[in-house]
Amino acid sequence: MEKVNKIPSRIVEIETSIKLLEYLKRKNVMDDGMYNFCINKLMNKLTLEKSKVDDDYINNIDNYKILT
């Protein structure tokens, strides 16, 4: 049987925020200082979320609900 890679919704949300910031930076909507500040904060959150991932975390269905 094929193994399915599961990615928790919190990690997807953070990565989407990073992509949005990259887009805003390319369109010159935000300056370098604000971009760097936001990216550093998001990268710290992403590192923290990735460090939480283990078998119990992966198997908990609540980690895959996206709040909209």
N, C-alpha and C positions, 0 to 999 in steps of 0.2 A: 504494500500500500504506500502511496506517495505521502510524504510528510508535508504538511502545510505550515508555512511560516506565519506565525501570528505576531502582529504588531499592536501593542496597546494603543488605545485611542489618544491617550495623553501625549505619547511620542509623536503620533501623526499630527496632532494639533500644534505642537511646538515646531515641528518641521515645516508645517504650512505657514506658520507665522514668520519663520525665517525667510521662506520664499517670498512672502508678501513684502517684507522689509527690503529684500534684494531688488524687487521690482520697483518699489518706491525710490530706492537709491538710484537706480538706472534712470528713472524719470525725473531726477533732481527735485523730488518733493521734500526730501529730508537731507540735512547736512551730514557731513562725515562724523561729527561728534555724537550726534543723536543716534545715528546708525550704529556706530561702534558700541555705544552704551547699551542699546537694545539687544544687539547681537550677543554681547558678552553675557547679559542677563539670561537670554534664552539658551545659550550654550551651557551655562551653569545648570539651568533647569533640566536640559536634555541629558546632561551627564548624570544628574541625580536620578532621573527617571530610569535611565538605562541601568544604573547600579541596583535598582530595586528588582529588576527582572530576574526571576528564578522560576523553577517549575510550578510552585504554588501560585505565583503571580500570573504566569502564563495561563494556567488552568482556571483562574477565577474569571468568570464571564463578565463580572461588573467592570473589569478593566478595559472592556471593548465597547462600552456604550459611549456614543458621541452625543454630547449635550449641545443642542442647537437652539 
